[in-house]
């Protein structure tokens, strides 16, 4: 799932990030710094300001659920589509569009509410749930000091 | 046994649909995320109203989605309607799901994703407006099969070029048939050698986009 962070040959993969919020922009900046070929799509011009001055990728302003915008972004050629808008249902629909209509090999979506996961399951869409990740991380932090004190 | 129908989102559409289904004897539940809308909907007698976000599984559960036969998603947003239908289908195994969409280009995609019936609100309305604009030529026009097929009533006036012609003599487009001729009190199913008379009303069945050609051929306008 995290193979995207160790791209063996950066520059050869075309990555589309939809949603330029905190997560989208952070990811875009990092991937671009690592030499990735990044396209960021967001409906707000303002949110593009979160991209760092050194960001070397492309930006496209428009609605990520719009088929014309996705086509304009050459989604067919994308190796990765990362869907991180602030709305779960939007993320679900865009992921399904990317997978079903454009046959993108890797689709990763952020999903706040893990209860809807059954909708994703059968499709080959990978999901990240911040609350699940946080819970996991918090539990691992809780375990740490206990181990130390036990020793 | 009465069928359970679940309507998610929409206010005016939900209200009139719920009323009409209740009259027909269905058990109807509506889900709406706006509290004021819920209060208004609750005034309809016999209607179950649930306040909440219909794209959340626990809200659907509360609305008895497990025992629902038909789910109809009427929210403003295409993505919400898609998720609602998929949850209904996959999680609650509802037999029939219906969604309205705004973006007609996604109709095929919605069917691919397992929605049983997709109604494009925008194109349905533009079709009706288009028909109204041609009202003088056509009595009534009913689109069926998402507007791919139209059934139209075409009045034949005395100055129409079709008057006195047999059906086979007319140069109608291939995808058009005249299903019925209404002549005075009688209605007859025409054959190729049936003559069209002034004052007839033809019932035209046509595939999309060919009806205007056919009407031009019949009425001369």
Interface residues (C-beta under 8 A of the other chain):
Chain A: X65 X66 X67 X87 X88 X89 X90 X92 X93 X94 X96 X97 X100 X101 X113 X115 X116 X118 X119 X121 X122
Chain B: X55 X56 X57 X58 X77 X78 X79 X80 X82 X83 X86 X87 X90 X91 X103 X105 X106 X109 X112 X113
